[in-house]
Amino acid sequence: MGVIAVWKCDRDGAMFSNKKEAEEHDKMLELAANISSLLEEHISGLNENHSEEIGLLLARRRESLAKACKGKPEALMEEPVGTDNADNVTPLNASA
């Protein structure tokens, strides 16, 4: 039986076949958590689930959001490319 190295994300238990993808995923989740906290702190009555979903959306679209803030608002409407898109992150097993 062979040994396969995998990296597990502490935040959600997702497992990855390479360290770089695992670290990128973890950074995205950390950004999402911080955005969620910011929203909950400044918007009274915001549902925790909604703030988490918004945080994840903005974290996944961080590159498009950065372009929009730099004067290209149409960037938010473009399809995400690269690590900006959560579909490009391929966890081996998200249930752990």
BELFENMO-V833331 format. One record per backbone hydrogen bond with DSSP energy under -0.5 kcal/mol. CO is the residue of the C=O (numbers start at 1). NH is the residue of the N-H. If there is no record, write none. Layout:
CO|NH, CO|NH
This chain:
3|5, 7|16, 9|13, 14|9, 15|92, 16|7, 18|22, 19|23, 20|24, 21|25, 22|26, 23|27, 24|28, 25|29, 26|30, 27|31, 28|32, 29|33, 30|34, 31|35, 32|36, 33|37, 34|38, 35|39, 36|40, 37|41, 38|42, 39|43, 42|44, 43|46, 47|51, 48|52, 49|53, 50|54, 51|55, 52|56, 53|57, 54|58, 55|59, 56|60, 57|61, 59|62, 61|65, 62|66, 63|67, 64|68, 65|69, 66|70, 67|72, 68|71, 72|75, 73|76, 74|77, 75|78, 81|84, 82|85, 84|86, 85|88, 86|89, 88|90, 89|91, 94|96
